[in-house]
Amino acid sequence: TMEEILPESCSLEEYLRQVQEVSILSAVRDSQASTQQTFKQKLSDITSLEWQNARSKFVLSSQQSKASVYEQQQAAGMEGAAT
């Protein structure tokens, strides 16, 4: 609080200077906290999106591999039946 910062015997100029410094420092701290919170949220969003994309690619490649194995089995079965 202002009472903790300012001595009892200070001039009006000193008081106003202190009030200005405290206001500026408070605004800087608030801005830093807001920026940090925004950064963390955006990082979380981007990480989540990247994870979802990687998971989708993995699932798709897994499904394609299974389909390829199934097609190979079907082709081998047909060749065996034809002979």
N, C-alpha and C positions, 0 to 999 in steps of 0.2 A: 504494500500500500504506500501511498505517498507519504504518510506520516513516518513510516519506517525509513524512508530514503532521505527525507529532508530534515536538517536540524531545525530547532525552534527559532534560532536567530539567523534567518537568511533574508536576503533582499528579494524584492518582487522579480527582478531580472533573473536572479539565481533560481527562484522558484519556477518561473516560466521556462527557463532553460531545462531544468530537471523534468518538468512535465512534458516538454517536447521530446527529450531523450527517451523517457519512459514510453511515450506514445509510439515513437518510431521503433523502438526495440520490440514492443508488443506487437506491432503490425508486422514486423519482420518474422517474429516467431510464429504468428498465426499463418502467414504466407508460407513459411517453410513446412509447417504441419499440413497445410492444405495441399501443397505440391507433393509432399511425401505420400499422402493418402491417395492422391490422384495417380501417382506413379505406380504405387502398389496395386491399385485396382486395374490399371491398364496392363501391367505386367501379368497379373492373374488372368485377365481376359485373353491376352495373346497366348499365354502358355496353355490355357484350356483349349483354345482354337487349334493350336498346333498339335496338341495331344489328340484331339478329335480327328484331325486330318490324318495323322500318322496311324491311328487306330483304324480308320476307314480304309486306308491303303493296305494295311496288313490284312484286314478281313477280306477285302477284294482279292488280293493276291492269293490268300488261302483258298478262297472259293474257286479261283481260276485253276489253282493247282489240283484241287479235288476234281474239278470238271475234266482237266487234262488226264488225270489218272483214270477216271471213269471211262473217258473216250478211248484210251489205250486198251483198257480191259475189254470194252465192247468190240473194238477192232480185232483184238487177239481172239476173242470168242468167236467172231464171225469167220476168221481165217481158219480156226480149228474146226469149225462146223463145215466149211467148204471142202476140206481135204478128206 
